[in-house]
Amino acid sequence: MTDEHRLVRMDFDELTALLKEIFIGHGTSAFVADILATNCAGCEQDGALSHGIFRMPGYAASLKSGWVDGQAEAEVNVVSPSFIRIDARNGFAQPALAAAASAVDEAIERTGVVVVAIRNSHHFSALWPDIEPFARKGLVAISFVNGLANVVPHGGHTAVFGTNPIAFAIPVANADPLVVDQATSVMANGEVRLHALDNKPLPPGAGVDSSGAATTDPHAVLAGGALNTFGGYKGSSIALMVELLAGALTGGQLSFENDFGQCVGAQTPKAGQLLIVIDPNRGGLTDFSQRAAVLCKQLIEAGQDRLPGERRYKNRHTAQTLGIPLAKDTLANLLHLVTNA
């Protein structure tokens, strides 16, 4: 049987509707369900499989356990013309950010820059869906998130940091935005879990086991071990920066302070998120996006094979044309989540 015979294809709206039904069935409000379902379907559509529907059992288990509040309504506090503080009230980060959308737009219009500090939030997805929309409006966006401690500091043996991603989105003239989204760990924790499901070894240097010894066994990393930061001590320093900006500056908690307690099965890390949005044309250029286009062109001419985000855009176009491919057993598992909410 060919791979195609093992697949079904769904359009974006169809998949989003199914995921929304799962979220509502597991206790979220319709507002939260709509945002999370759109986010999750978008990751799947773009081929970011470690952050797509692979995460749905984790969402469901976290909601069922009571670890995260799917009904939470974020408290938005504009503390100065360019600083917005959001208490997600133990809900998800994306709906909390959506609740502040008008305040963010007003701050950008008034001052050209806004800092958004989100605390008491759960972020269980990629960062690019949060920031790409700003770049499509001609803005520059930068974001940082901390999470569950599963990364050791350089030279260490015990997890202190989360995978602590950093992301930025830049408008590019006559092109899709330039979007970079990367963990400060060697790889995302979701990718480790995918390796474990396939019994596939991790790259050398990826992580340590529970004793702090180097390992390429994804099961050992997940069973009390931890990932390494990328780039040795340099990556560790960037992870430290993210921890302070996302976990401490926001008024949230540090990654190693996460404690699931009696919430058996919960997976979503309670974290903080810092978002910075800038109107680049306030810097004196009449069209920043044109300068970005010049640099992107130079990168390709210098031999870089593709720009960050290019693969995702290609996957998105293909999925919008042919449908989002899902393994039949994956679809069956999603339907099981619907019937067993």
C-alpha atoms as one frame of an Amber mdcrd trajectory, in Angstrom:
protein
   0.000   0.000   0.000   1.430   3.398  -0.964   1.750   6.256   1.492  -1.016
   8.116  -0.365  -3.433   5.248   0.319  -2.700   5.617   4.033  -3.604   9.318
   3.926  -6.698  11.426   3.927  -6.681  15.080   2.939  -8.687  17.778   4.682
  -9.025  21.431   3.830  -8.008  23.972   6.445 -11.526  24.935   7.517 -12.585
  21.300   7.842  -9.624  20.434  10.050 -10.070  23.604  12.106 -13.733  22.748
  12.735 -12.796  19.258  13.929 -10.111  20.582  16.277 -12.464  23.243  17.600
 -14.985  20.534  18.448 -12.293  18.694  20.417 -11.294  21.797  22.361 -14.881
  22.694  23.250 -15.556  19.080  24.202 -12.644  19.254  26.636 -13.899  22.383
  28.339 -12.650  25.472  26.519 -14.809  28.435  25.610 -15.724  28.875  21.945
 -13.367  31.895  21.777 -10.403  29.885  23.065 -11.294  26.872  20.919 -11.424
  28.946  17.744  -7.992  30.476  18.336  -6.265  27.244  19.375  -7.852  25.192
  16.583  -6.809  27.743  13.970  -3.296  27.808  15.413  -2.975  24.012  15.508
  -4.394  23.517  12.009  -2.047  26.232  10.742   0.983  24.432  12.134  -0.154
  21.190  10.503  -0.808  22.956   7.214   2.684  24.447   7.226   4.320  21.094
   7.911   5.362  22.053  11.461   4.260  18.609  12.600   5.840  18.733  16.060
   3.510  21.654  16.871   0.431  20.574  14.900  -2.176  17.936  15.666   0.530
  15.828  17.292  -0.078  18.161  20.261  -3.819  17.547  20.508  -3.612  14.686
  23.061  -1.426  16.939  25.222  -3.928  19.779  24.996  -6.770  17.398  25.860
  -4.940  15.810  28.797  -3.931  19.185  30.221  -7.504  20.469  30.035  -8.940
  17.264  31.502  -6.495  17.328  34.416  -7.445  20.872  35.417  -3.865  22.093
  34.982  -4.964  24.783  32.500  -8.199  26.799  32.455  -9.831  26.613  29.029
 -12.465  29.155  30.079 -10.013  31.805  31.321 -10.549  35.409  30.280  -7.321
  37.371  30.266  -6.890  40.606  32.192  -5.345  43.285  29.962  -3.680  46.230
  31.688  -2.225  49.129  29.660   0.338  50.377  32.164   1.938  53.003  29.915
   1.559  54.149  26.286   3.976  51.449  25.099   3.678  48.719  27.732   0.832
  46.235  28.066   0.696  43.706  30.868  -1.540  40.646  30.468  -2.511  38.142
  33.126  -3.724  35.068  31.223  -5.258  33.731  34.467  -3.903  30.238  33.897
  -5.291  30.145  30.370  -3.572  29.834  27.007  -1.245  32.554  25.745  -2.711
  32.952  22.253  -6.250  33.883  23.398  -4.686  36.239  25.951  -2.768  37.984
  23.174  -5.904  38.130  21.039  -7.752  39.818  23.895  -5.176  42.619  23.789
  -5.248  43.091  20.000  -6.948  46.488  20.005  -4.682  47.783  22.782  -1.604
  46.620  20.832  -2.826  48.367  17.667  -3.485  51.593  19.580  -0.032  51.559
  21.180   1.680  51.056  17.820  -0.351  53.886  16.307   0.515  56.251  19.178
   4.161  55.473  19.849   5.448  53.143  17.139   6.444  50.421  19.595   4.788
  48.214  22.177   6.000  45.690  24.727   3.495  43.007  25.719   4.255  40.988
  28.867   2.085  37.878  29.307   2.171  35.890  32.542   0.244  32.952  34.020
  -0.091  31.554  30.503   0.298  28.218  28.744   2.049  28.204  25.360   2.022
  24.807  23.649   2.688  25.768  20.050   5.173  27.391  17.717   5.842  31.121
  18.002   5.593  32.032  14.329   1.753  32.052  14.299   1.899  34.760  16.984
   4.198  37.085  15.075   3.712  36.485  11.331   0.448  38.509  11.268   2.305
  41.602  12.500   4.858  41.354   9.692   2.023  41.065   7.162   0.896  44.481
   8.422   4.366  45.934   7.841   5.545  45.658  11.431   8.546  43.997  13.057
   7.717  41.519  15.832   9.998  39.724  18.273   8.880  37.201  20.884  10.341
  35.049  23.639   8.712  32.207  25.619   9.972  30.087  28.477   8.365  26.837
  29.577   8.923  23.520  31.299  12.496  22.832  32.431  13.878  20.252  30.018
  17.174  21.838  28.954  20.462  21.838  30.871  22.685  24.921  30.981  26.025
  24.507  29.225  28.196  22.130  31.231  25.319  21.284  33.563  23.595  18.021
  34.433  20.138  19.188  35.589  17.408  20.881  33.568  16.903  24.572  34.340
  15.683  26.156  31.092  12.755  25.371  28.869  13.451  24.993  25.161  13.035
  28.789  25.360  12.302  29.716  21.741  13.000  33.105  20.251  11.262  34.296
  17.110  11.135  37.373  14.901   9.125  38.386  11.856  10.127  40.996   9.293
   8.102  42.438   6.383   9.774  41.943   2.994   8.729  43.932  -0.056   6.907
  41.857  -2.725   7.379  38.652  -0.746   6.122  36.715   2.235   7.502  37.920
   5.584  10.851  36.665   6.791  10.000  34.639   9.903  12.562  32.943  12.127
  11.338  30.700  14.937  13.841  28.547  16.757  14.364  26.924  20.106  17.486
  27.747  22.053  17.826  24.013  22.666  19.415  21.724  20.080  15.905  20.737
  18.995  12.313  21.251  20.099  10.936  18.919  22.750   8.164  17.927  20.337
  10.803  16.709  17.901  12.319  14.538  20.645   8.897  13.010  21.237   8.508
  12.308  17.519  11.923  10.611  17.515  10.803   8.510  20.481   7.631   7.424
  18.706   9.719   6.296  15.734  12.487   4.826  17.948  14.875   7.048  16.026
  18.116   8.203  17.698  18.776  11.874  18.310  21.758  13.666  16.760  25.004
  13.406  18.759  25.192  16.117  21.386  21.420  16.543  21.579  20.910  15.692
  25.216  21.710  13.932  28.473  20.062  11.131  30.440  18.820  11.337  34.037
  22.375  10.965  35.363  23.666  13.824  33.228  25.534  11.542  30.811  25.406
  12.290  27.088  22.831  10.259  25.161  21.217  10.028  21.747  18.301   7.965
  23.086  15.116  10.093  22.915  13.466   7.870  25.536  16.297   8.613  27.967
  15.980  12.356  27.355  12.244  12.207  28.021  12.590   9.936  31.071  14.266
  12.398  33.418  16.995  13.525  31.034  17.227  16.842  29.223  18.251  18.545
  26.011  21.369  20.638  25.485  21.337  24.225  24.295  22.485  24.847  20.736
  25.930  26.315  20.200  27.386  25.381  23.555  27.804  28.248  26.012  26.568
  30.807  23.469  23.214  29.110  23.116  23.076  28.705  26.880  23.504  32.464
  27.284  20.627  33.112  24.861  18.444  30.624  26.735  19.282  32.530  29.911
  18.221  35.790  28.259  14.894  34.246  27.195  14.326  32.869  30.693  14.773
  36.310  32.215  12.724  38.187  29.622   9.852  35.715  29.311   9.779  34.230
  32.793  10.986  36.997  35.113  10.322  40.331  33.393   6.724  39.385  32.649
   6.004  38.610  36.294   5.625  34.944  35.411   7.533  31.956  36.680  10.837
  30.413  35.732  10.885  27.152  33.799  12.197  25.056  36.693   9.353  26.331
  38.896   6.727  24.425  36.892   5.099  21.769  39.051   2.221  19.740  37.636
   1.357  18.462  41.113  -1.644  16.140  41.021  -2.562  17.067  37.431  -1.742
  13.659  35.982  -1.140  13.682  32.240  -0.846  17.451  31.891   1.688  18.577
  29.306   1.258  22.298  28.629   3.983  24.285  30.400   2.862  27.278  32.419
   5.097  30.000  31.111   5.567  33.650  30.323   5.789  35.370  26.970   7.318
  38.691  26.013   6.325  40.266  22.702   7.861  43.404  21.201   6.248  45.003
  18.145   7.880  47.875  16.264   6.777  50.118  13.417  10.052  49.984  11.446
   9.311  53.077   9.391   9.556  55.199  12.543  13.288  54.560  12.271  13.672
  57.004   9.388  13.348  54.752   6.350  10.447  55.332   3.992  10.147  51.591
   3.371  11.983  49.223   5.649  10.566  46.235   3.767  12.515  47.249   0.653
  15.773  47.157   2.604  14.819  43.758   3.992  14.235  42.564   0.425  17.709
  43.748  -0.597  19.285  41.751   2.240  17.238  38.622   1.479  18.313  38.795
  -2.178  21.945  39.109  -1.118  21.667  36.047   1.141  20.477  33.900  -1.758
  23.145  35.289  -4.088  25.748  34.482  -1.429  24.769  30.819  -1.596  22.136
  30.368   1.113  19.765  27.791  -0.345  16.533  29.208   1.113  15.267  31.853
   3.490  13.856  31.047   6.936  10.167  30.201   6.673  10.346  29.432   2.957
   9.700  25.717   3.461   6.642  26.460   5.577   5.220  28.762   2.896   5.747
  26.087   0.277   3.997  23.512   2.465   1.174  25.968   3.083   0.626  26.560
  -0.620   0.630  22.831  -1.340  -1.832  22.121   1.472  -4.124  24.915   0.340
  -4.138  23.373  -3.123  -4.282  19.661  -2.333  -5.514  19.607   1.248  -3.703
  18.940   4.511  -2.444  15.329   4.547  -3.308  13.252   7.605  -2.569   9.610
   8.263  -5.819   7.672   8.571  -4.926   6.460  12.058  -4.180  10.060  13.070
  -7.636  11.111  11.937  -9.103   8.168  13.850  -7.307   9.362  16.984  -8.743
  12.853  16.547 -12.230  11.440  16.172 -11.615   9.396  19.315 -10.853  12.640
  21.179 -14.203  13.995  19.991 -16.183  10.996  21.214 -14.258  10.664  24.491
 -14.320  14.279  25.627
